[in-house]
């Protein structure tokens, strides 16, 4: 049917502006006898060769359209399957992360290190960094993993600049790399780190971790030793700086977004109040940090440090 419809475009329909062919009443060579006139093919179709070419072109056009539809549908199905596959991998990855299966998570995501998906890449950056932090990782392996994590985070950011997590993990990974590149590089990177933490917060103000990390940035520069400040002033016209008050604001903001989300945020609230000589509030937050349920090795370290600081209170009193 579709071929018939397409053929209609090549056949005259309705009235034509060209004069109609004259139909003789007597055929030539009939010697005066009139016989019924039978139209020849060329008089109906014009040039038979042109007609055949038109028919062939129409058929090929139809077949080409059908092929295009099949390919397009296949491409859509393939793309949908690919998206579903990535979503499945991300679900597995998040489950392993929440379960604390660091090595299994890294093994899973490493299979897709050539991926172009930003969500997968920033998770791989995080997993690489987590492996680097394990006590069983050698110093040499740790360095390789730290730079590997930065590369994955950078690619994630290139693929999707609107991903708050890509900005957050890029900033974290740059900070880690600074440990291997000296004080000058570390101070220079601090501007970039701050920029990406602020962008992560802008993109997702409800991510307590990004807000907490911005608080750590402020706390770090607020307590920078005098000799490092002196070096920073020699190297940069306007070295980065911050205050404990700024740090405190971010730590409180993180707690408001997601109360008790992280033992270290509680600890840093206590330590910041100590720096500001407010022992009452320092004791309040340090006690919360000490009593925080220990799910990870870091939680245990936080409990120990909080307990030591609280013991220091009682000794002085």
PAZAPA-4460 file (N, C-alpha, C; in steps of 0.05 Angstrom, whole numbers, plus 32768, in hexadecimal, padded with zeros to 4 digits):
% residues 317
    n_x    n_y    n_z   ca_x   ca_y   ca_z    c_x    c_y    c_z   seq   type   mol
   8011   7FE8   8000   8000   8000   8000   8011   8019   8000     1      X     A
   8026   8019   8011   8038   8030   8012   8045   8035   7FF8     2      X     A
   804D   8020   7FE9   805A   8023   7FCF   8046   802F   7FBC     3      X     A
   802D   8026   7FBD   8018   8030   7FAB   8014   804E   7FB0     4      X     A
   8013   8055   7FC9   800F   8072   7FCF   8026   8082   7FC4     5      X     A
   803F   8079   7FC8   8056   8087   7FBE   8056   8089   7F9F     6      X     A
   804C   8073   7F92   804C   8074   7F75   8039   8089   7F6B     7      X     A
   8024   808F   7F7A   8011   80A3   7F72   801E   80BE   7F6D     8      X     A
   8035   80C3   7F79   8042   80DD   7F75   804E   80DF   7F59     9      X     A
   8054   80C8   7F4D   8060   80C8   7F33   804C   80C5   7F1C    10      X     A
   8032   80C1   7F22   801E   80BE   7F0E   800D   80D7   7F0D    11      X     A
   8003   80E0   7EF5   7FF3   80F8   7EF3   7FD8   80F4   7F01    12      X     A
   7FD1   8107   7F12   7FB8   8106   7F20   7FA8   8120   7F1A    13      X     A
   7F8D   811C   7F16   7F7C   8134   7F11   7F83   8141   7EF7    14      X     A
   7F7C   815B   7EF5   7F81   816A   7EDD   7F9E   8172   7EDA    15      X     A
   7FA7   8171   7EC2   7FC3   8179   7EBD   7FC3   8191   7EAA    16      X     A
   7FD7   81A1   7EAD   7FD9   81B9   7E9C   7FE3   81B1   7E80    17      X     A
   7FEF   819A   7E7D   7FF8   8191   7E63   7FE0   8187   7E52    18      X     A
   7FE0   818C   7E37   7FC9   8183   7E27   7FC7   8165   7E27    19      X     A
   7FAE   815B   7E28   7FA9   813E   7E28   7FB0   8133   7E0D    20      X     A
   7FBB   811A   7E0D   7FC2   810E   7DF3   7FA9   8109   7DE2    21      X     A
   7FAB   810D   7DC7   7F95   8108   7DB5   7F92   80EA   7DB1    22      X     A
   7F7A   80E0   7DB3   7F75   80C4   7DB0   7F68   80BF   7D95    23      X     A
   7F77   80B5   7D81   7F6C   80B1   7D65   7F55   809D   7D65    24      X     A
   7F43   80A1   7D54   7F2C   808F   7D52   7F32   8077   7D41    25      X     A
   7F46   8079   7D30   7F4E   8062   7D1F   7F6B   805E   7D21    26      X     A
   7F72   8045   7D23   7F8E   803F   7D26   7F9C   8041   7D0B    27      X     A
   7FB5   8049   7D0B   7FC4   804C   7CF2   7FC7   8030   7CE6    28      X     A
   7FC5   802F   7CCB   7FCA   8016   7CBD   7FB1   8005   7CBC    29      X     A
   7F9B   8010   7CC4   7F82   7FFF   7CC4   7F74   8000   7CA9    30      X     A
   7F80   800F   7C96   7F74   8011   7C7B   7F57   8019   7C7C    31      X     A
   7F52   802E   7C8B   7F37   8039   7C8C   7F25   802C   7CA0    32      X     A
   7F2D   8014   7CA9   7F1B   8007   7CBD   7F22   8011   7CD9    33      X     A
   7F0E   8019   7CE7   7F13   8022   7D02   7F13   800A   7D15    34      X     A
   7F27   8009   7D23   7F29   7FF3   7D37   7F2D   8000   7D52    35      X     A
   7F26   7FF2   7D67   7F2A   7FFE   7D82   7F47   8006   7D86    36      X     A
   7F4B   801D   7D90   7F66   8027   7D96   7F70   801E   7DB1    37      X     A
   7F87   8012   7DB2   7F92   8008   7DCB   7FAB   8019   7DD2    38      X     A
   7FAA   8026   7DE7   7FC1   8038   7DEE   7FDA   8027   7DF3    39      X     A
   7FF1   8032   7DEA   800A   8025   7DEE   8015   802F   7E0A    40      X     A
   8027   801E   7E14   8031   8024   7E2F   803E   8040   7E30    41      X     A
   804D   8047   7E1C   805B   8061   7E1C   8048   8078   7E1C    42      X     A
   802F   8074   7E12   801C   808A   7E11   8010   808E   7E2D    43      X     A
   800F   8079   7E3D   8003   807C   7E58   8019   8085   7E6C    44      X     A
   8030   8079   7E6A   8044   807E   7E7E   805A   8091   7E75    45      X     A
   8059   809A   7E5D   806E   80AB   7E53   8086   8099   7E4C    46      X     A
   809E   80A1   7E57   80B6   8091   7E53   80B6   8079   7E66    47      X     A
   80B5   8060   7E5B   80B4   8049   7E6D   80CD   8047   7E7F    48      X     A
   80E4   804F   7E75   80FD   804F   7E85   80FB   8061   7E9D    49      X     A
   80F0   8079   7E98   80ED   808C   7EAE   80DA   8082   7EC3    50      X     A
   80C5   8075   7EB9   80B1   806A   7ECC   80BD   8054   7EDE    51      X     A
   80CD   8042   7ED1   80DA   802D   7EE0   80ED   8039   7EF5    52      X     A
   80FC   804E   7EEC   810E   805A   7EFF   80FF   8067   7F17    53      X     A
   80E8   8073   7F11   80D7   807F   7F25   80CD   806A   7F39    54      X     A
   80C4   8053   7F2D   80BA   803D   7F3D   80D0   8033   7F4F    55      X     A
   80E8   802F   7F44   80FE   8025   7F53   8106   8038   7F6A    56      X     A
   8107   8052   7F63   810E   8066   7F77   80FA   8066   7F8E    57      X     A
   80E0   8064   7F87   80CB   8063   7F9B   80CE   804B   7FAD    58      X     A
   80D3   8034   7FA1   80D6   801C   7FB1   80EE   801E   7FC4    59      X     A
   8104   8029   7FB9   811C   802C   7FC9   8118   8040   7FE0    60      X     A
   8109   8056   7FDA   8103   806A   7FEE   80F3   805D   8005    61      X     A
   80E0   804D   7FFD   80CF   8040   8011   80E0   802D   8023    62      X     A
   80F1   801D   8015   8102   800A   8024   8115   8019   8036    63      X     A
   8120   8030   802C   8133   8040   803B   8125   804B   8054    64      X     A
   810C   8054   8051   80FD   805F   8067   80F8   804A   807C    65      X     A
   80F0   8032   8072   80EB   801C   8085   8104   8014   8094    66      X     A
   811B   8013   8086   8135   800D   8092   813C   8022   80A7    67      X     A
   8138   803B   80A0   813D   8051   80B3   812D   804E   80CD    68      X     A
   8113   8047   80C9   8102   8043   80E0   810C   802C   80F2    69      X     A
   8114   8016   80E5   811E   7FFF   80F5   8137   8007   8104    70      X     A
   814A   8015   80F6   8163   801D   8103   815E   8030   811A    71      X     A
   814C   8043   8115   8146   8057   8129   813A   804A   8142    72      X     A
   8127   8037   813E   811B   8029   8154   8130   8019   8163    73      X     A
   8142   800C   8154   8157   7FFC   8161   816A   800E   8171    74      X     A
   8170   8026   8167   8181   8039   8175   8174   8042   818F    75      X     A
   815A   8047   818E   814B   804F   81A6   814B   8039   81BB    76      X     A
   8146   8021   81B2   8147   800A   81C4   8162   8006   81D1    77      X     A
   8177   8009   81C0   8193   8006   81CA   8199   801C   81DF    78      X     A
   8191   8034   81D9   8196   804A   81EB   8188   8046   8206    79      X     A
   816E   803D   8204   815F   8038   821C   816C   8021   822C    80      X     A
   8175   800D   821F   8183   7FF6   822D   819C   8000   823A    81      X     A
   81AB   8012   822D   81C4   801D   8238   81BE   802D   8251    82      X     A
   81A9   803E   8250   81A2   804E   8267   819A   803C   827E    83      X     A
   818A   8027   8278   8181   8015   828D   8199   8007   8299    84      X     A
   81AD   7FFF   8288   81C5   7FF1   8292   81D4   8003   82A5    85      X     A
   81D8   801D   829E   81E6   8030   82AF   81D8   8033   82C9    86      X     A
   81BD   8036   82C8   81AE   8039   82E1   81B1   8021   82F3    87      X     A
   81B2   800A   82E7   81B6   7FF1   82F6   81D1   7FF1   8304    88      X     A
   81E6   7FF9   82F5   8201   7FFA   8300   8202   800E   8317    89      X     A
   81F5   8025   8314   81F6   803A   8329   81E7   8030   8342    90      X     A
   81D2   8021   833E   81C3   8016   8355   81D5   8003   8365    91      X     A
   81E3   7FF2   8356   81F5   7FDF   8362   820B   7FED   8371    92      X     A
   8216   8002   8364   822C   8012   8370   8223   801F   838A    93      X     A
   820C   802B   838A   8202   8039   83A2   81FD   8025   83B8    94      X     A
   81F3   800D   83B1   81EE   7FF9   83C6   8209   7FF1   83D3    95      X     A
   821D   7FEC   83C2   8238   7FE4   83CC   8244   7FFA   83DD    96      X     A
   8240   8013   83D5   824B   802A   83E4   823E   802C   83FF    97      X     A
   8224   802A   8400   8215   802B   8419   821C   8013   842B    98      X     A
   8224   7FFD   841F   822B   7FE5   842E   8248   7FE5   8438    99      X     A
   8257   7FF9   842F   8273   7FFB   8436   8285   7FE7   8428   100      X     A
   827B   7FDD   8411   828B   7FC9   8401   829D   7FD8   83EE   101      X     A
   82B2   7FE5   83F9   82C3   7FF7   83E9   82D1   7FE9   83D2   102      X     A
   82DD   7FD2   83D7   82EC   7FC4   83C3   82DA   7FB9   83AD   103      X     A
   82C3   7FAE   83B4   82B0   7FA3   83A1   82A5   7FBA   838F   104      X     A
   82A0   7FD1   839C   8297   7FE8   838D   82AB   7FF1   8378   105      X     A
   82C4   7FF2   8380   82D9   7FFA   836E   82DC   7FE7   8357   106      X     A
   82DA   7FCD   835D   82DC   7FB8   8348   82C5   7FBA   8334   107      X     A
   82AD   7FC0   833F   8296   7FC3   832D   8299   7FDB   831A   108      X     A
   829F   7FF2   8325   82A0   800A   8315   82B9   800B   8303   109      X     A
   82CE   7FFE   830B   82E6   7FFE   82FA   82E1   7FF1   82DF   110      X     A
   82CD   7FE0   82DD   82C7   7FD3   82C4   82BC   7FE8   82AF   111      X     A
   82B3   7FFF   82B9   82A6   8013   82A8   82B6   802D   82A8   112      X     A
   82D1   802B   82AC   82E1   8043   82AE   82E2   8053   8295   113      X     A
   82DA   8047   827E   82DA   8056   8264   82BE   8062   825F   114      X     A
   82AD   8060   8272   8291   806A   826F   8291   8089   826A   115      X     A
   827C   8092   825D   8278   80AE   8259   8263   80BA   826B   116      X     A
   825A   80A9   827F   8245   80B2   8290   8250   80C0   82A9   117      X     A
   8248   80D8   82AE   8253   80E8   82C4   824C   80DC   82DF   118      X     A
   8234   80D1   82E2   822C   80C5   82FB   823D   80AD   8303   119      X     A
   8244   809E   82EF   8255   8087   82F3   8272   808F   82F9   120      X     A
   827B   80A4   82EB   8297   80AC   82EE   829D   80B9   8309   121      X     A
   828A   80C9   8313   8290   80D5   832E   828F   80C0   8344   122      X     A
   827E   80AC   8340   827E   8095   8353   8298   8086   8352   123      X     A
   82A3   8083   833A   82BD   8075   8337   82D3   8086   8344   124      X     A
   82D2   80A0   8342   82E5   80B2   834F   82E4   80AD   836D   125      X     A
   82CC   80AD   8378   82C8   80A9   8395   82D3   808D   839D   126      X     A
   82CC   8079   838D   82D5   805E   8394   82F4   805C   8394   127      X     A
   8300   8069   8380   831E   8068   837E   832A   8075   8396   128      X     A
   831E   808C   839E   8328   809A   83B6   8325   8089   83CF   129      X     A
   830E   807C   83D1   8308   806B   83E9   831C   8054   83EB   130      X     A
   8323   8048   83D4   8338   8033   83D4   8353   803E   83DE   131      X     A
   8359   8056   83D4   8372   8063   83DC   8373   8068   83FA   132      X     A
   835C   806C   8407   835C   8072   8424   835E   8059   8435   133      X     A
   835B   8041   8429   835C   8029   8439   8378   8025   8445   134      X     A
   8378   801A   845D   8392   8016   846B   83A4   8002   845D   135      X     A
   8398   7FF0   844E   83A9   7FDC   8441   83B4   7FE5   8426   136      X     A
   83AE   7FFD   841E   83B8   8008   8404   83D4   8014   8408   137      X     A
   83E7   800B   83F8   8402   8015   83FA   8404   8032   83F2   138      X     A
   841A   803F   83FA   841D   805C   83F4   841E   8060   83D6   139      X     A
   842B   804E   83C7   842D   8051   83AA   8412   804D   839D   140      X     A
   8403   8039   83A6   83E8   8034   839B   83D6   804C   83A1   141      X     A
   83D8   8056   83B9   83C7   806D   83C2   83CB   8085   83AF   142      X     A
   83E4   808B   83A9   83E9   80A2   8397   83DD   809D   837C   143      X     A
   83E0   8085   8371   83D4   807F   8357   83B6   8082   8357   144      X     A
   83AA   8078   836D   838D   8079   836F   8382   8096   8372   145      X     A
   8392   80A6   8381   838A   80C2   8385   8389   80D1   836A   146      X     A
   839E   80CD   8359   839E   80DA   833F   8389   80CE   832C   147      X     A
   8385   80B4   832F   8370   80A6   831F   8355   80B2   8326   148      X     A
   8350   80B5   8340   8336   80C1   8348   8332   80DC   833D   149      X     A
   8347   80ED   833D   8344   8108   8332   833D   8107   8314   150      X     A
   8349   80F4   8305   8344   80F2   82E9   8326   80EA   82E4   151      X     A
   831C   80D8   82F4   82FF   80D0   82F1   82ED   80E8   82F8   152      X     A
   82F4   80F6   830D   82E3   810D   8315   82E3   8123   8300   153      X     A
   82FB   8127   82F4   82FD   813B   82DF   82EC   8134   82C7   154      X     A
   82ED   811A   82BF   82DD   8111   82A8   82BF   8113   82AE   155      X     A
   82B7   810E   82C7   829B   8110   82CF   8292   812D   82CC   156      X     A
   82A3   813F   82D4   829C   815C   82D2   829A   8165   82B5   157      X     A
   82AC   815B   82A4   82AB   8161   8288   8292   8157   827B   158      X     A
   8288   8140   8284   8270   8134   8278   8256   8142   8282   159      X     A
   8257   814C   829A   823F   8159   82A5   8247   816F   82B9   160      X     A
   8248   8187   82B1   824F   819E   82C3   8238   81A5   82D6   161      X     A
   8221   8199   82D2   820A   819F   82E3   8208   818A   82F9   162      X     A
   821B   8178   82FB   821A   8164   8310   8228   816E   832A   163      X     A
   8218   8172   833F   8224   817C   8358   8239   8169   8363   164      X     A
   8234   814F   835F   8246   813A   836A   8260   813B   835B   165      X     A
   825F   8140   8341   8278   8141   8331   8289   8159   833B   166      X     A
   827D   8170   8341   828B   8187   834C   8297   8180   8367   167      X     A
   8287   8173   8378   8290   816D   8393   82A8   815A   8393   168      X     A
   82A6   8145   8383   82BC   8131   8383   82D5   813B   8374   169      X     A
   82D1   814D   8361   82E8   8159   8353   82F7   816A   8368   170      X     A
   82E9   8179   8378   82F6   8189   838D   8305   8178   83A1   171      X     A
   82F8   8162   83AA   8304   8150   83BD   831E   8144   83B2   172      X     A
   831C   813B   8399   8333   812E   838C   834A   8141   8388   173      X     A
   8344   815A   8381   835A   816E   837D   8368   8173   8398   174      X     A
   8358   8173   83AD   8363   8177   83C8   8376   8160   83CF   175      X     A
   836E   8147   83C8   837F   8130   83CE   839A   8132   83BE   176      X     A
   8398   813A   83A5   83B0   813B   8394   83C4   8150   83A0   177      X     A
   83B9   8165   83AC   83CA   8179   83B8   83DE   816F   83CC   178      X     A
   83D8   8158   83D8   83EA   814C   83EC   8404   8143   83DF   179      X     A
   8404   813F   83C5   841B   8135   83B6   842A   814B   83A6   180      X     A
   841E   8163   83A6   8429   8178   8394   8434   8191   83A2   181      X     A
   8436   8190   83BC   8443   81A6   83CB   8430   81BC   83D3   182      X     A
   843A   81CE   83E5   842A   81E3   83F1   8420   81F7   83DC   183      X     A
   8431   81FD   83C8   8428   8211   83B4   8411   8207   83A4   184      X     A
   8412   81EE   839B   83FC   81E3   838B   83E3   81E0   839D   185      X     A
   83E8   81D9   83B5   83D1   81D5   83C8   83C2   81EF   83CC   186      X     A
   83D0   8205   83D0   83C3   821F   83D4   83B6   8228   83BA   187      X     A
   83C4   8224   83A3   83B8   822C   838A   839E   821C   8384   188      X     A
   839E   8202   838B   8387   81F1   8387   8370   81F9   8399   189      X     A
   8376   8205   83AF   8361   820C   83C3   834B   821E   83B7   190      X     A
   8354   8230   83A5   8340   8241   8397   832D   8231   8386   191      X     A
   8338   821D   8378   8328   820B   8367   8315   81FA   8378   192      X     A
   8320   81F0   838E   8310   81DF   83A0   82F8   81EE   83AB   193      X     A
   82FD   8207   83B4   82E7   8217   83BF   82D2   821C   83A9   194      X     A
   82DB   8223   8391   82C9   8228   837B   82B6   8211   8375   195      X     A
   82C1   81F9   8376   82B1   81E1   836F   829F   81D9   8386   196      X     A
   82A8   81DD   839F   8296   81D7   83B6   827E   81EB   83B5   197      X     A
   8284   8204   83AF   826E   8218   83AE   825B   8212   8397   198      X     A
   8265   8208   8381   8254   8201   836A   8243   81E8   8371   199      X     A
   824F   81D5   837F   8240   81BD   8388   8228   81C6   839A   200      X     A
   822D   81D8   83AC   8218   81E2   83BE   8203   81F1   83AF   201      X     A
   820B   8201   839B   81F8   8210   838B   81E6   81FD   837B   202      X     A
   81F2   81E7   8370   81E2   81D4   8361   81D0   81C3   8372   203      X     A
   81D9   81BE   838B   81C9   81AD   839D   81CD   81B7   83BA   204      X     A
   81BD   81CB   83C2   81C0   81D5   83DD   81B9   81C1   83F3   205      X     A
   81AC   81AB   83EB   81A3   8197   83FF   81B8   8181   8403   206      X     A
   81CF   8183   83F6   81E4   8170   83FA   81F5   8178   8412   207      X     A
   81F0   816C   8429   81FE   8173   8442   821C   8170   8440   208      X     A
   8224   815C   8430   8241   8156   842E   8250   816D   8421   209      X     A
   8245   8178   840C   8252   818F   83FE   8255   81A7   8411   210      X     A
   823F   81AC   8420   8240   81C2   8434   8255   81BD   8449   211      X     A
   8256   81A5   8453   826A   819D   8467   8286   81A1   845D   212      X     A
   828B   8199   8444   82A6   819B   8438   82AE   81B9   8435   213      X     A
   829B   81CA   842F   82A1   81E6   842D   82A8   81F1   8449   214      X     A
   829C   81E5   845E   82A3   81EC   8479   82C0   81E4   8480   215      X     A
   82C7   81CC   8477   82E3   81C2   847B   82F7   81D5   846D   216      X     A
   82F0   81DE   8455   8301   81F1   8446   8306   820A   8457   217      X     A
   82F0   8215   8462   82F3   822D   8473   8303   8227   848C   218      X     A
   82FD   8211   8499   830B   820A   84B2   8329   8206   84AD   219      X     A
   8330   81FA   8496   834C   81F5   8490   835C   820F   848D   220      X     A
   8350   8222   847F   835E   823C   847B   835D   824E   8494   221      X     A
   8348   8249   84A4   8347   8259   84BD   835D   8250   84D0   222      X     A
   8364   8237   84D0   8379   822D   84E3   8394   822A   84D5   223      X     A
   8397   8235   84BE   83B1   8232   84B0   83C8   823D   84C1   224      X     A
   83DD   822E   84C5   83F4   8238   84D5   8400   8251   84C9   225      X     A
   840D   8261   84DA   8417   827B   84D2   842C   8278   84BB   226      X     A
   843C   8263   84BC   8451   8260   84A8   8445   825A   848C   227      X     A
   842F   824C   848C   8422   8246   8473   8414   8260   8468   228      X     A
   840A   8270   847A   83FE   8289   8472   8413   829B   8465   229      X     A
   842B   829A   8471   8441   82AB   8467   8449   82A2   844B   230      X     A
   844B   8287   8447   8451   827C   842D   843C   8284   8419   231      X     A
   8422   8281   8421   840C   8288   840F   840D   82A5   8406   232      X     A
   8414   82B7   8419   8416   82D3   8412   842D   82D9   83FE   233      X     A
   8442   82C9   8401   8459   82CC   83EF   8452   82C2   83D3   234      X     A
   8442   82AE   83D1   843B   82A1   83B7   8424   82AE   83A9   235      X     A
   8411   82B8   83B9   83F8   82C3   83AD   83F2   82DF   83B8   236      X     A
   83E8   82EF   83A6   83E2   830A   83AF   83CB   830A   83C3   237      X     A
   83B7   82F8   83BE   83A0   82F6   83D0   839C   82D9   83D7   238      X     A
   83AB   82CF   83EB   83A9   82B2   83F2   838E   82AD   83FE   239      X     A
   8385   8294   83FC   836A   828D   8407   836A   8290   8425   240      X     A
   8353   8298   8430   8351   829C   844C   8333   8297   8454   241      X     A
   832F   8292   846E   8314   828E   8478   8315   8292   8497   242      X     A
   82FE   828E   84A4   82FC   8291   84C1   82ED   8279   84CD   243      X     A
   82F0   8275   84E6   82E2   8260   84F4   82C3   8265   84F4   244      X     A
   82BC   827F   84F4   82A0   8285   84F2   8293   827B   84D8   245      X     A
   82A2   827F   84C2   8298   8275   84A8   8296   8257   84A8   246      X     A
   82AA   824A   84B3   82AA   822D   84B4   8292   8223   84C5   247      X     A
   828D   8230   84DC   8277   8229   84ED   825C   822B   84DF   248      X     A
   825A   8241   84CF   8241   8245   84BF   823B   822E   84AD   249      X     A
   8250   8224   849F   824C   820E   848C   8246   81F4   849B   250      X     A
   8253   81EF   84B2   824E   81D6   84C1   8231   81D6   84CB   251      X     A
   8228   81ED   84D5   820C   81EE   84DF   81F9   81EB   84C8   252      X     A
   81FF   81F7   84B1   81EE   81F5   849A   81EB   81D8   8491   253      X     A
   8201   81C9   8491   8201   81AD   8489   81EF   819D   849D   254      X     A
   81F1   81A4   84B6   81E1   8196   84CA   81C3   819C   84C7   255      X     A
   81BD   81B4   84BE   81A1   81BB   84B9   8196   81AC   84A1   256      X     A
   81A7   81A9   848D   819E   819B   8475   8199   817D   847B   257      X     A
   81AB   8171   848B   81A8   8154   8490   81B3   814F   84AC   258      X     A
   81A2   8151   84C1   81AC   814D   84DC   81B9   8132   84E1   259      X     A
   81D0   8133   84EF   81DF   811B   84F7   81E8   810A   84DF   260      X     A
   81EC   8117   84C8   81F3   8107   84B0   820F   80FD   84B0   261      X     A
   8221   8109   84C1   823D   8103   84BF   824B   8109   84DA   262      X     A
   8258   80F5   84E5   8265   80F8   84FF   827A   810E   84FF   263      X     A
   8288   8111   84E9   829E   8125   84E7   8293   8142   84E8   264      X     A
   827A   8146   84DE   826F   8160   84DF   8269   8168   84FC   265      X     A
   8260   8155   850C   825B   815A   8528   8276   8160   8536   266      X     A
   828A   8151   8530   82A5   8155   853C   82AF   8171   8535   267      X     A
   82AD   8179   851C   82B7   8193   8513   82A7   81AA   851F   268      X     A
   828D   81A6   8524   827E   81BB   8532   828A   81BF   854E   269      X     A
   8290   81A8   855B   829C   81AB   8576   82B7   81B8   8575   270      X     A
   82C7   81B0   8562   82E3   81BB   8561   82E2   81D9   8559   271      X     A
   82CF   81E0   8548   82CD   81FC   8540   82C5   820E   8558   272      X     A
   82B2   8203   8567   82A9   8212   857F   82C0   8215   8593   273      X     A
   82D1   8200   8594   82E9   8202   85A5   82FC   8218   859C   274      X     A
   82FF   821A   8582   8310   8230   8577   8304   824B   857D   275      X     A
   82EA   824C   857F   82DC   8266   8585   82D8   826A   85A3   276      X     A
   82E4   8257   85B3   82E4   8259   85D0   82C8   8257   85DD   277      X     A
   82B7   8248   85CF   829C   8243   85DA   829B   8226   85E3   278      X     A
   82A4   8221   85FC   82A7   8206   8606   828C   81F8   860A   279      X     A
   8278   8207   8611   825D   81FA   8616   8253   81ED   85FC   280      X     A
   8253   81FC   85E6   8249   81F1   85CD   825D   81DD   85C1   281      X     A
   8276   81E1   85C7   828B   81CD   85BE   8285   81B2   85CB   282      X     A
   827F   81B3   85E5   827A   819A   85F4   8260   818C   85E9   283      X     A
   824C   819D   85E2   8233   8192   85D7   8238   8182   85BE   284      X     A
   8246   818E   85AB   824B   8181   8591   825F   816A   8593   285      X     A
   8273   816C   85A3   8286   8157   85A7   8279   813E   85B4   286      X     A
   8267   8143   85C6   8258   812C   85D2   8248   811E   85BD   287      X     A
   823B   812D   85AC   822B   8121   8596   823D   8111   8584   288      X     A
   8255   811B   857E   8268   810C   856D   8272   80F3   857B   289      X     A
   8277   80F4   8595   8280   80DD   85A4   826B   80C7   85A5   290      X     A
   8252   80CF   85A6   823B   80BC   85A9   8230   80B3   858E   291      X     A
   823C   80BD   8578   8232   80B6   855D   8238   8098   8558   292      X     A
   8224   8089   854E   8228   806C   8548   823E   8068   8534   293      X     A
   8251   8057   853A   8269   8053   8529   8262   803E   8514   294      X     A
   825E   8047   84FB   8259   8035   84E5   8272   8030   84D4   295      X     A
   8285   8043   84D6   829D   8042   84C5   82B6   8046   84D7   296      X     A
   82CD   8041   84CB   82E6   8046   84D9   82E9   8063   84E0   297      X     A
   82E0   8075   84CE   82E2   8091   84D3   82D0   8099   84EB   298      X     A
   82B9   808D   84EE   82A7   8092   8505   82B6   808B   851F   299      X     A
   82C4   8075   851F   82D3   806D   8537   82E9   8081   853E   300      X     A
   82F6   808B   8529   830B   809F   852D   82FF   80B9   8539   301      X     A
   82E8   80C0   852E   82DA   80D8   8538   82D2   80D5   8555   302      X     A
   82C8   80BE   855C   82C0   80B8   8578   82D8   80BC   858B   303      X     A
   82EF   80B1   8583   8307   80B2   8593   8311   80CF   8597   304      X     A
   8311   80DE   8580   831B   80FA   8582   8308   810B   8593   305      X     A
   82ED   8106   8590   82DA   8116   859F   82DD   8110   85BD   306      X     A
   82E1   80F6   85C3   82E4   80EE   85E0   82FD   80FB   85EC   307      X     A
   8313   80FC   85DD   832C   8108   85E6   8328   8125   85EC   308      X     A
   831A   8133   85DA   8316   8150   85DD   8304   8155   85F6   309      X     A
   82F0   8144   85FA   82DF   8148   8611   82EE   8142   862B   310      X     A
   8300   812E   862A   8310   8129   8641   8322   8141   8648   311      X     A
   832C   814E   8634   833C   8166   8638   832C   817C   8646   312      X     A
   8312   817D   8642   8300   8190   8650   8300   818B   866E   313      X     A
   82FB   8171   8674   82F9   816A   8690   8313   816D   869F   314      X     A
   8329   8168   8692   8344   816B   869E   8349   8188   86A5   315      X     A
   8341   819A   8694   8345   81B7   8698   8333   81C2   86AD   316      X     A
   831B   81B6   86AF   8308   81C0   86C3   830E   81B3   86DE   317      X     A
***
